[in-house]
């Protein structure tokens, strides 16, 4: 391991970020799967399961979940990096890679569970794939705008940045309040 790698490993927890992004995208994938099941059940009960509307609503649900996930990841990046430096650029590169990786599996799930299962024609499948690609492009565009300093998410909770300290302070405050109640009564 060279000197730069040692410094990188010590001061920049890349694995922590990768785990966080992977967890968030995994949760989004599970939510998308649930959303698709609900859309199919609802459209099946209405008798419109084999329509393009099912694909359209499934893609809209997917886009919403991916957007929420990317925004959550950007909040994490903003919390872990104060300025636009090498650390932020590396985290955003990692985020782009995670989005591409998980995007492929989400498309495979959509294709298998919606497009192929409802028996949509070739045109509907191509249209669905094009819509999903646009969803992915919008997500990448959101990341690029963040990288350029446009649309920075607002960090409302410093506990994201310092979770151990936040838990310690919360425990200390709780213990102090409990002690005061025991002294003076409630």
N, C-alpha and C positions, 0 to 999 in steps of 0.2 A: 504494500500500500504506500503510495507516495505521500508527500507532505500535504498537498492540496486535498487529497482524498481523506486524509486523517482530519484535517480541519473541517472539511465538508461534513463528514460523518459526525463530528463532535458538536458543531454549532448549527447544523441544519438537519432536523429530523425528517428526512425525506420519507422514510418508511411510515412514520406517523401520519403524514399527509396522504400517502398512498392508501393506507388502511382506512383513513377517514373518508376519502373519496369513494373507495371501493364499497364501504359500508353504506354510504348515502345512495350510490347508484344501485346497490343490491336492494335496499329498501324501496327505491323508486320502481325497480323491476317487479318486486312483489306487489306493490300497489297497482301497477299497470295491469298485471295479471288479474288481480281482483276486479279492477275497473272493467276489463274486457269481459270477464264472467258476468258482471252485472249488466253490461250493455247487451250481451247476447241473451241473457234471461229476459230483460225488459223487451227487447225487440222480438224475441221468440213469442212472448205472451201477446204482443200486439200483432203478430203475424207478418212482421216485416224483417225477419232475421236475414233472409236471403236478398236483401236490397243493398244498394250502395250507401244508404243511410247508416247501416251498421258499421261499415268500414269508416265512413266519415266521422261518426261519433267516437269510434275506437281510436282513431288518429288524433282527434281533438283531446281526448282524455290523456293519451300518451304525451302529446305536446305539453299539456299542463303539468304533468308529473315531471317531465324532463326539465322544463323551465324552473319549476320549484327546486329540483335537485341542483341544477347549475347555480341558481341563486344562493342556495345554502352553501355550496362549495365556495362561491365567491365571497360570502361572508366569512367563511373559515380563512380564506387567503388574506382577506383584509384584516382579520383579527390577528393573524400570525405575522403579518408584515406591515410595518408602519409606512414605508415609502416604496416607491417603484425602484427596486434594486434587483440585484441578481437573484435573491431569494424569491421575490415575487415572480420574476420571469420564469424561474424553474418550477415553481408551484403551478403557474398557469400552463406551462408545457405539459406537466404531469396531468393536469386537469383535462387538457385537450386530448391527451392519449387515453385517459380513462373514458371520456365521452365517446371517442371513436370505438374503443373496445366494447363498451356496454351498449352503444348504439347498434352495433351489429347483432348482438344477442337479442335486443329488444325488437329489431326488425324481423329477425327469424321467428320470434314468438308471435308477433303480429301476423306475419305471413301464414304461419302454421295454424294459429288459433282463430283467425278471422278470415283472411282472404281465402285460404284453401278449404277451411271447414264449412264456410257458407256457400262454397261453390261459385264464387265470383268468377266472371269471365276474365280473359286475358287483359282486356282494356281496364277493367276495374282493378286488377292486380297491378298493372303498370301505373295507373293513376294513384293508387295507394302508396306504391313505392316512391313515386315522385313527391307526394305530399309528405312522406316521412323524411325524404332527403331535404326538403325545405325546412322541416322542423329542426333537423340537425344543423343546417346552415344558419338558421336563426340563433341556435344555441352557441355555435362557434362565433357568430357575430357579437353576441352578448359578451363572450369572453374577450374578444378583441377590443371591444369598446371599454371594458373594464381595464384592460392592459394599457389603453391609451389615456386612462383617467376619466373617461366619460361614463356616467352612470355608476359611480362608486356606491356600493351598498353602505347603509348607515349601520354602524356597530352600536347597538344599544346596550350590550351587556359585556362588561370587561371580564366577566367570569369565563367567557369563551377563550380569552387570551391567557388567563392565569387560573385554570380550574383548581389546582391544588391550594393556591392562596385563597381563592374564593371559598372553598370548603372549610379551610382553617378559620377564616374570618367569620363565616356563618356560625361555625361551632362555638367560637369564642363569644360571639354576641349572644347566642342562645344560652350558653352557660352563665354569662354575666347577668342576663335577665332572670334566669332561674335563681341565681344566688340572691339577687335583689328582692325577688318575691319571697324567698325563704327568710330573709332578714326582716322585711317590713310587712309581710303577710299580703294576701291578695284582696 
